[in-house]
Amino acid sequence: MLVSPTYFMKKTLIVLTVAALAGSVASAAEVSGKVKLTGTPPPEKPITLDPPCAKLQPNPISTRHYVVSPDKGLANVFVWVKEGAKPTPAPAGKGPALDQKGCQYQPYVMGVQSGQHFDVKNSDTLLHNVHTLPKVAGNKEKNIGQPIPMSSDFVFDKQEVLVQFKCEVHPWMFAYVGVVDHPYFAVTDKDGSFKISGLPAGDYTIEAVHLKAGKVTQKVTVGADDKKTVDFTLEAKAPPQ
Amino acid sequence: MVRSTDNVWLHRFACALSVATLFLVALGGVVTTKGVGMAVPDWPTTYGENMFLFPPSKWIGGIFYEHSHRLVASVVGMLTIVLAVWLWLKESRAWLRWLGVVAFFAVAFQGVLGGMRVVFDKYGLGTELGIFHATFAQLFFLLVCSIALFTSRWWMNVSKCPRDSIVAPAVCRFFTVTTGWILIQLILGATMRHQHAGLAVPDFPLAYGKIWPATDAASVELYNAHRLEAAGEAPITGAHIVVHMAHRFMALAVLLAVIGCVIATWRNTSPGSVLRKISGTWVALVLVQVALGIFTILSQRKVDVTTAHVAVGALTFMTGWMLVLMASRTVAMNPVSERVDSAVRAPMAGQLTHA
């Protein structure tokens, strides 16, 4: 049976595309690690809730600047590939939601891709306003009211680490969203651990950003299926004299 | 229609408007201190509703303060319209009638400015417009207090007064310069407050343990690492620290200048003269204001203390301006060649001292 050159080329192209996709799927390098805090951070400030919020939030709350585990793991650190990763189109699906629950934003720090839509929810039975305060040109400031339990769609077009969200109705409510133009980012959990998955093989600069303790970078090279550990140390410096 | 210069109830109304304006300034101070200026994201509506019909059940959290500020501002606006119309109908001095018109346009401008501070916040102009709004509020307060003074009987009856109740023109200029310094101090304060940098330097009397704190990038980063903002205020910058320190040193300059003004007034006037009494009140206000400024820092910007600092600042500015107007009036109405001996004019002295 004779095969036409066009048919052959099409088949070859399909095979190559599948191979490339398979390769990228197979390229499942992973960088994980832990962010630790040295030094003694200043004590958090207790927050006095107004009566309507106190009904929703029976537990005493405080600011969340330094959330440190017993073994010095630092939570709420945004860890991302600062250099080496190519910008990728935003995924079609929505990113993680930022929730307002018990008059607190949950989570305190999260990440989305630039161009990726995500919801800001109001799970409370009272009014919150959602006020974004981006600094990078191209990311629009927005201030809307959410008078009832509901969700509103948000998106940022430009990379920005980190965008602040505020509720001025309840001024103690604020949170941060890291906006990155690729999917290689993570936020440390309560133990200070993080994991960035699906990295293509290559050389990267990874940055750990904490709003108070500052930022620190490390370079790492990963092969197609490498699982590398990269730990960071941030310092709570002594107070100014 | 009978117009005159003697309208007692018009004067009282202007005084009441001055008090209402001071209350409005203080309420604006609460809004800024609490950081709730954007708790209502729209203007002139409130969450899409007519602001006068916005149900009280929704006045929660920061909305209560911002919405109350808007409603009290509306009341002050309406009272200013009444004052302008009243002046137009009953006041015989044309310039004062027109000053009422100026007050009307000023309050309308101030209202729109407050709205623009909200509407243009998304374009990054909220802070700048907020500073302008706060400063213009002080100037409007001065304007209505001036109208209250111009409609008083003291203003009309001061044509002849004893020599020892009149200060030298140089003292008038001293009052003017010192009041100008207070205006600069108020602008510095408004800048600091609207940039949420009131605690850019959190200790007193030293500043981060020094007379003048370091403002290099590393030092500012360290300061920010130890500023645990309860309301998510933006990190401070070196410029914030400089403005804060300028406010401290300007406070010292104003205090010394006001003490100088009081000494000059007391040298020029006899005991019991109205200028002497007001200048004594002025220095007392400045001392209270300095104490409130210190306590604002030491209390970590407690709302009641900080609001009192804003209100007393407005009163200090107004008192200085009243002294400028009253001293200038006594000088203008009593040229040196026409001044008479205080002993001859004893009855007039009583009129002036008990005004």
Interface residues (C-beta under 8 A of the other chain):
Chain A: P42 P43 E44 K45 I47 D50 P52 C53 T63 H65 L126 L127 N129 H131 L133 K140 E141 K142 N143 I144 G145 P147 Q164 K166 E168 V169 H170 P171 W172 M173 F174 K212 A213 G214 A236 K237 P239 P240 Q241
Chain B: K34 G35 V36 G37 M38 A39 V40 P41 Y47 K58 I60 G61 G62 I63 E66 D121 K122 Y123 G124 Y208 G209 P213 S219 E221 L222 Y223 N224 A225 H226 L228 E229 A230 A231 G232 A234
